[in-house]
Amino acid sequence: MNPVTKKITLNLIGLESNAFAILGVFHVQAKRERWTEDEINSVMAEATAGNYEHLLGTMANYCDNSDNGHNSDHGHNPHNGHNSDNENPFRPSQNQSLI
């Protein structure tokens, strides 16, 4: 398996701190950004190869929390009061499934 060298756009700050929730949000956003299953599985295997701190560090390495010109409080946190499907990694768009 080739090493993954790209990042998804996802702000980890403010997300549920449960490891499974973090992995789930990562998986959904990576699919949304058209990552291959091999790329996703590679990152998830790396993230789960250690303890919780290792998982957080790995996720941080593969997530870019830049807002790409959007308002800084406008990120991908589903609990920030915004209700746009494009910003909620827990809710797939009409043409996407969660898995």
C-alpha positions in Angstrom: 0.0 0.0 0.0 1.4 3.4 -1.0 1.8 6.0 1.7 -0.9 8.7 1.6 0.5 12.2 1.0 -2.6 14.3 0.9 -4.9 15.9 3.4 -8.7 16.3 3.8 -10.2 19.6 4.8 -11.5 19.0 8.3 -11.2 21.0 11.4 -10.7 18.6 14.3 -11.2 21.3 16.9 -14.5 20.9 18.6 -15.4 17.5 17.3 -16.6 14.7 19.6 -13.4 13.4 21.3 -14.5 9.7 21.0 -12.0 7.8 18.9 -14.7 6.1 16.9 -16.4 9.4 16.2 -13.2 11.0 15.0 -12.5 8.1 12.7 -16.1 8.2 11.4 -15.9 11.9 10.6 -12.6 11.4 8.9 -13.9 8.6 6.8 -17.0 10.5 5.7 -15.0 13.6 4.8 -12.3 11.6 2.9 -15.0 9.9 0.8 -16.6 13.3 0.2 -13.2 14.5 -1.1 -13.0 11.4 -3.3 -10.3 9.5 -1.5 -10.0 5.9 -2.5 -10.8 3.1 -0.1 -7.1 2.2 0.0 -6.1 5.7 1.0 -8.8 5.8 3.7 -8.0 2.4 5.0 -4.3 3.2 5.1 -4.8 6.3 7.2 -7.2 4.5 9.5 -4.9 1.6 10.0 -2.1 4.0 10.8 -4.3 5.9 13.3 -5.4 2.8 15.1 -1.9 1.3 15.4 -1.3 3.0 18.7 -2.9 4.7 21.6 -5.4 7.5 21.6 -2.7 10.2 21.4 -1.3 8.4 18.4 -4.7 8.4 16.8 -5.1 12.2 17.4 -1.7 12.9 16.0 -2.3 10.8 12.9 -5.6 12.4 12.3 -4.0 15.9 12.7 -1.4 14.9 10.1 -4.0 14.1 7.5 -6.4 16.9 8.2 -6.1 20.5 7.0 -8.2 22.8 9.2 -7.8 25.8 6.9 -11.2 27.4 6.1 -10.4 28.1 2.4 -11.7 31.6 2.6 -14.7 30.8 4.8 -15.3 32.4 8.2 -13.2 30.8 10.8 -16.2 29.8 13.0 -17.8 28.2 9.9 -15.8 24.9 10.0 -16.9 21.3 9.9 -18.2 21.1 13.5 -21.7 19.7 13.4 -22.4 21.3 16.8 -21.5 24.9 15.8 -25.1 26.0 15.1 -24.7 26.0 11.3 -27.1 23.7 9.4 -25.6 23.4 5.9 -25.3 19.9 4.5 -22.0 20.9 2.9 -20.5 21.6 6.3 -21.7 18.7 8.2 -19.5 15.6 7.9 -22.1 13.5 9.6 -24.6 14.1 6.9 -23.9 12.9 3.3 -25.0 14.9 0.4 -27.9 13.6 -1.7 -25.6 11.5 -4.0 -23.3 10.2 -1.2 -23.7 7.4 1.3 -22.0 7.2 4.6 -20.1 4.0 3.7 
